[in-house]
Amino acid sequence: MAGPIPAMLRGLIDDAALFPPGSAPMEAAVPAHRGYRQSWFEALVGPLLVPQSRLGDLDPGRRELRIGVIVDGDLERVAQDVTALPPQVLVVHYESRHPLERLAEFAPSWGRPVYAELPFGDEALDAVRPTGFTPKFRTGGLSAEFFPAPETLAAAIAGCRRRGLQFKLTAGLHRAVRHRDPETGFDHHGFLNVLVAAADAEGGAGVDEIAATLASTDAEALAARARRLLARSRPLLTGFGSCSVHEPLDDLTTLGLLRRGDTR
């Protein structure tokens, strides 16, 4: 079912329900994802992300199920593990934290796009550029060290733009606007901040300007800037993984960027 989703938001959120902190059981995550595929916001949601180590537990049902494989096991076994999947499971991409040199040995034979999780810094971006992999950066986790400062993430975004690279983000981005979690005290990046900052970067903004956008907590100002961009595609940010689909959806509707029956 096609959803009334503007171009900037299409395929924005990969369904990471199986991963912390949500950690939904497989028997709940698959039906929930199928529900998204039949919803009015279907076009907002990307594939269900499934760890390689849990592919054997996947019961997709009768209809096609599009997944992204998180390679958390042996690279040598990826092709075998995927070949063993039922025919209705379609792998659309892979994501991996393995070293680039090892990943480059095996990933070309997988025949799908690969997101390589990288440390921040120009050295990693220079190394990934000739591989054809898309950089993936971690923006959250179970401790403060996994939450990069706005300046760090801004440098990565600007670095990708200079090198003609897209990028993906993972973790900590379930809310639209930058905020401090009252339980952990961690400062979370907002996915709306990132969307606007990436658009600024594509337009030639420098690191300081990008960082200022990432650091903003002004929801109304960010929403107003995003509203002017809704009809555009995302040339830099491919999307992000979130263990919740409904939290980002709720924020987008609350900010007036998305509404059921929208025809944008």
N, C-alpha and C positions, 0 to 999 in steps of 0.2 A: 504494500500500500504506500503510495507516494505521499509524503508529508509536505505541508506548506512551509517549507524551511528555506529561508533566504540563502543565497550562495555562500556567504561568509561562514554559515553555521553547518553546512551540509557535511556529514561524515566527520564531525568535529570530535565526537566522544567515542572512543573504543571502550567496549564493555568489559571492565576488569573486575567483575563481581567475584570471581574466584580468589582474588588476591586480597591481602590485608589492606586496610583494617576491616573491610567487610567480610571477607573469607566465607562467602556463601557456599553451601554444599553444591556439588555438581547437579544433584537432582532438583535443586531449586533454581540454579543459575540458568540452565538451559531453557526451561519453560518460561522464565522471566524474559530471557532474551528473545524468545519466539514471540512473546507478547509485544515487545518493542517493535519487532518486524511487522506487526499488524496494526500498529498504532498510528495516530495522526502525525507523530513526530519521528516516524521511521527514518526519514532522511537525515536526521541529526546524528544517528547512531551508526558507528562502524561495526566491525566484527566482534564476536566474543573472543576474548583472549584466553587461551588455554595453555598451561605449562606442558612442555614435552613429556614430563614425568607423569602426567595425568591423562594423556591421550587414550590410554587403554581403558580408562573409566568413562569415557565419553559415550553417552547414549543419545544420538542426535534425533531420534524419531524418524519419521518417514520422509519429511521434506528436507530440502537443501538447508544446510547450516554452514554459514561462512565464519571461519575462525582465523585468528592470528595465533601462530605458535610461538610461545615464549621458550626459547631453547635453554633449558636449565639442566640438561643432561649431556651425554656424550655427543659431540658433533658427528662422530662416525655412525651414530644410530639414527640420526634425524630422518634420513630418507627412508629407512626401514620402518620406523615408527609411523611415518605419514602414510606410507604405502599400505599399512595394515588398517588404516581407517576405513569406515564404511564409505561407499561411493557417494552418498549424499552429503558428505562433509567436504567442503571446498576450502582449502588453505589459501588465503589471499596474501599473507605476508608472514615474515619471520622477524623475531626480535631476539637479540643475544647480547650478553655481557662478556663473551669470550674474547680473548685478545684478537686484534685485527688480523694478525698474520695467520693464526689458526683458522679464523672464520673464513678468510680468503681461500683456504684450501678446499673447503667443502661447500660454502654457500652458493657459488655460481651454478652448481648442479641442481639446486633446489627449484630454480625456475620461477621464483617469486621475489618481490622486493624484500630487502633486508634492512632492518633498523639496528644499527650498532650502538649500544650504550657506551658513551665516552665520558672520560673525565673532562672537566672544563679546562680550556686553554688552547692556544693557537697550535701547539704541537700536535694535539690529537686531531684537530680539524685538518691540518696539513696531511696527516697520515691517512685519514679516511677518504679524502677527496679522490685519489686515484682508484679506490676500490669500487666505486659505484654504490656503496652503502649510504644510507641516510642517517645522519647523526641523531642520536636519542640522548636526552639529558634528564637526569633525575632531579626533581624539584621538591621532594619531600621524602619522609620516611619515619622511622620510629625514634630517631634522635635528631637533635638540632643540627648536627653536622651535615645532614642530607638536604637542608634547606639553603640553597645558595642565596647570597645577597643580591639585591637588584643589580648592582654593578657587575657582578659575576655573570649573571644570566644575560644582561644587556650586552656584554662583550661577546658572549657566545652567539647571540642573535646577529649582531653586527658582523661577526666573523663569518657566519654562514652566508650572509648576504654578499659579502665581498668575494667569497669563493663560489658563488652560484649554487649553494647547497640549501636544500630544505632541512627542516628539523622536526623532531617529535619530542614531546615531553611526557613524563610519567610521574605520578604520585603527588599528592598534596594539592591538587587543582580542582577539587570538587565544588568550590564556591567561585562566584564570578569575580569578586573584588578582593584585593589583598586585605588580610585580617589577621588578628592574633587569636589563636585558639585558646579559650579561657581555661581549658583543662590542662593542656600541655605547656602553654606559654610560647608555643612556636609561632613564628610569623609565616603565614602561608601566602604564596603567590596566588593571584586571581587569574582565572583563565581569560577573563575579559581584558584585564591589564595586558596579558600576553598578546591577545588578538590585536589590540590597538597598537601596542609597541612594535609588533611584527610589521604591521602596515606602515608605521612611521619609518621603520628600518628600510623597508622596500622603497620608500620615497627618498631615502638618502640621509635620514636622521643619524646623528652621531651617538656614541655610547652614552654620554651624559643625558641627552634628551630621552633616549630609550629607557635608561635607568629611572629617570623621573616618572615616566609613565608607569613602569613596573612598580614603583614605590607608592603610587597614588592610592588613597583610600576613599576618594571622592566618587561614590557610586554614580551619582547623577551626571557628573562631568564625563566620566568614562562611558556611560550609556549614551550620552549625547554624541560623543565622538564616534562610538561604534555604530550608532544609527546611520551615520553618513556613509558607512562602509559596507552595510549589509548586502548590497547588490553585487559586491565584488567577491571574487574567489580569493583563496588564501595562497599567495605565491610562495611564502616561506614556511609557515606553520602547517604541517600536515594534519595535526590533531594531537589529542592527549588521551591517555588511559585513565579511567576513573572507576573506582569500585562502586560508585553510585551514579546512575543515570538521572534519577529523579531530582537530586539536589541541584545539579547544573540546570536542568530543565526548569525547576521552580525559580531559580534566580533569573533566568532569561525572561520568564513570563512576568515576574515581579517588576523587573526593570523595563518592561514594555518592549523588549527586543524580539519577542516571540509571542504569538497568541494563536490559539486554535482557530482555524478558519482563515488565517492570514493568507493573502494571495501574492505576497512579495516574491 
